Amino acid sequence: MAAGDRKTWDFDSYAGLERYDQRMRGSRRLCYEDALRRLPSSASARPKDLVLDIGTGTGNSAVPFLELGCSVVGVDPSEQMLKLAEDKLRRWPGRFSVQHVDDPFLCLPFADASFDVVVSAYAIHHLADPDKQRAVREARRVLRTGGRVVIADTMFRDAPHKARALAEYPDMEDEYQPLLTTFPGMFEAEGFEVGLQQIGDLVWILVARCRGRAS
Ligand SMILES: C[S@@+](CC[C@H](N)C(=O)[O-])C[C@H]1O[C@@H](n2cnc3c(N)ncnc32)[C@H](O)[C@@H]1O
């Protein structure tokens, strides 16, 4: 939903949130389950890694890491989405916690070098491009040396790809999907090595590794 010149999304104000998981799983465009399943291997995650999930929502993006044996902290600005994560919290007591944070991509309430992995799935499209660069810097701050960032979302290969996609799916006009001509460079500017994995016509996983040995 657009508000002025800023596109804003307030999940707390959406009706039917309890059907969120079902809707995401049912969308062929999003390749949702396929992308989430691949996240731990894309991140080279190991059991006992400490993972930060930005925009965790109902917690689905945390689940594959929990199944591997990682501990996950999920942050999200939506109280209602976090409430829906409660059953998942009960399944992994002591290894999954969530925190309400107003602007988690830009201002994380965690010390420097706290996490082995930062993950975000289907949330970075909520940030305009100047904020994306700030978000990369903030993710870098909370990552340990050798840590990894993995971002799954709808992304566009280039401007013609974006134009074709928006013609087919006008609802995407309300979002800031990353462009692969610029997004990887934001990570390289912060000293990451970047790789890309294509999951579907519009869905990619960006993998960014901090240079240096894992601590
Ligand atoms: C489509 S859901 C994805 C949730 C979950 N990661 C998943 O894979 O199902 C997008 C989430 O991003 C959150 N969100 C919206 N704006 C955000 C922002 N500026 N920073 C971080 N998260 C945001 C929403 O509250 C919502 O929970």
The ligand as an SDF file (V2000), in Angstrom:
LIG
                    3D

 27 29  0  0  0  0  0  0  0  0999 V2000
    6.2750  -11.4260    3.7000 C   0  0  0  0  0  0  0  0  0  0  0  0
    6.6650  -11.4020    5.4080 S   0  0  0  0  0  0  0  0  0  0  0  0
    8.0400  -12.5450    5.5380 C   0  0  0  0  0  0  0  0  0  0  0  0
    8.1000  -13.2150    6.8780 C   0  0  0  0  0  0  0  0  0  0  0  0
    9.0410  -14.4050    6.9940 C   0  0  0  0  0  0  0  0  0  0  0  0
   10.4210  -14.0080    6.8710 N   0  0  0  0  0  0  0  0  0  0  0  0
    8.7040  -15.4800    5.9950 C   0  0  0  0  0  0  0  0  0  0  0  0
    9.5910  -15.9100    5.2500 O   0  0  0  0  0  0  0  0  0  0  0  0
    7.5500  -15.9050    5.9700 O   0  0  0  0  0  0  0  0  0  0  0  0
    7.4660   -9.8500    5.5950 C   0  0  0  0  0  0  0  0  0  0  0  0
    7.7910   -9.5050    7.0280 C   0  0  0  0  0  0  0  0  0  0  0  0
    8.6150   -8.3430    7.0250 O   0  0  0  0  0  0  0  0  0  0  0  0
    8.1880   -7.5120    8.0800 C   0  0  0  0  0  0  0  0  0  0  0  0
    8.5830   -6.1270    7.7790 N   0  0  0  0  0  0  0  0  0  0  0  0
    7.8580   -5.1470    7.2160 C   0  0  0  0  0  0  0  0  0  0  0  0
    8.5800   -4.0180    7.1270 N   0  0  0  0  0  0  0  0  0  0  0  0
    9.7840   -4.3180    7.6410 C   0  0  0  0  0  0  0  0  0  0  0  0
   10.9740   -3.5760    7.8530 C   0  0  0  0  0  0  0  0  0  0  0  0
   11.0590   -2.2880    7.4940 N   0  0  0  0  0  0  0  0  0  0  0  0
   12.0250   -4.2030    8.4360 N   0  0  0  0  0  0  0  0  0  0  0  0
   11.9510   -5.5020    8.7880 C   0  0  0  0  0  0  0  0  0  0  0  0
   10.8550   -6.2570    8.6220 N   0  0  0  0  0  0  0  0  0  0  0  0
    9.7920   -5.6660    8.0600 C   0  0  0  0  0  0  0  0  0  0  0  0
    6.6930   -7.7100    8.1790 C   0  0  0  0  0  0  0  0  0  0  0  0
    6.1800   -7.3390    9.4500 O   0  0  0  0  0  0  0  0  0  0  0  0
    6.5570   -9.1960    7.8830 C   0  0  0  0  0  0  0  0  0  0  0  0
    6.5710   -9.9710    9.0430 O   0  0  0  0  0  0  0  0  0  0  0  0
  1  2  1  0
  2  3  1  0
  2 10  1  0
  3  4  1  0
  4  5  1  0
  5  6  1  0
  5  7  1  0
  7  8  2  0
  7  9  1  0
 10 11  1  0
 11 12  1  0
 11 26  1  0
 12 13  1  0
 13 14  1  0
 13 24  1  0
 14 15  1  0
 14 23  1  0
 15 16  2  0
 16 17  1  0
 17 18  1  0
 17 23  2  0
 18 19  1  0
 18 20  2  0
 20 21  1  0
 21 22  2  0
 22 23  1  0
 24 25  1  0
 24 26  1  0
 26 27  1  0
M  CHG  2   2   1   9  -1
M  END
$$$$
